[in-house]
Amino acid sequence: MSTVKFSKHDKLKELQATIYLETKISLTQQQLLDMSVDILSKNIELVICEISKGGKIIDKEHQNEIFSLISDWGVGTEDSSETIDEVLYG
């Protein structure tokens, strides 16, 4: 066991209280921290994304929503950007 400096004691207490109110299960701060590390290790890609992209994480629901907006304009539209440029700029 090692000692780690931790600055978010108020947030930890708030999480502890919220979990108790929602589940009626009382967790110690140590249990909550251990559980947090376990959850983070299962979702390491979120941590990496948070670190590498400035915290802009798109969850699966929003990814699917964005992908649903993509549509195929059909055959013959592969050069549509060139056609648009030609119309606009001559």
N, C-alpha and C positions, 0 to 999 in steps of 0.2 A: 504494500500500500504506500502511495506517495501523497505528498501534499501539493495542491495546485491552488494558485491564487485565483479567486473567482470574484468578479465585480458585480454580478447581476443577481444579488441576493433578493432584492425586492421582486424582480420578475419571477424568480424561482418560487418564492412564497405565493405569488399571484397564481402561477400555474398549479401549485400544490392545492390551493384553495379551489380553483376552478375544477380540477379533477375530482376533488372530494364532493363538490356540489353536484357535479354531473353523474358521478358513479357511486357516491356514498362509500368509497374506498379510500382509506387514509394511507398515503404513502409518505415515507420519510424523504427528506431532501436527497439523501444518498440513493434511495431506491429510484427516485425520479431522475437523478443524474445518470445512474447506471442504465436506466431504460432509454434515456435520451441518446446515450452513446450507442446502444444497440440499434436504435432506429436509424441513427445517422450512418452507421456502418452498412445497413441494408439499403440505404439511399445515397450512397457516396457520390453518385453522379449529380445529385442536387447540390451537394457541398462543393464539388468541383466547379459546377456551373456558376454558383454564387460567387466563388472566388475569382474565376477567370473572366466572367462577363459582367462584372459590376452588379450582380444581384438580380439580373433580369431573367427569371425562370418562368417558362411557360408550361403550365401543367398539361397533362394529357387531354383533359376536357377542352381546353382552349386550343391545343394543337389540332385536335379533331375538328373543331369549329373552323379554324383557319383552312385546313385541308378541304373541308366541304365547300369552301368558296371557289376552289379551283375548278375550272370547267374546260372541256375540250371544245374548241370552236369548229372542229371538223376538218375534213380534208380540204386542202387548198389554203389554209390559214397559216401555214408554217412561215410564210414570208409577210405576214400582216404588218409587222413593224416597218418593213421596207415600203410597203404600200402606203401606210400612214405617213411616213416621212416624205414620200414622193408627192402625196396630195398636199401636205402642209408646206413643204419647202420647195416644191417644183423639181 
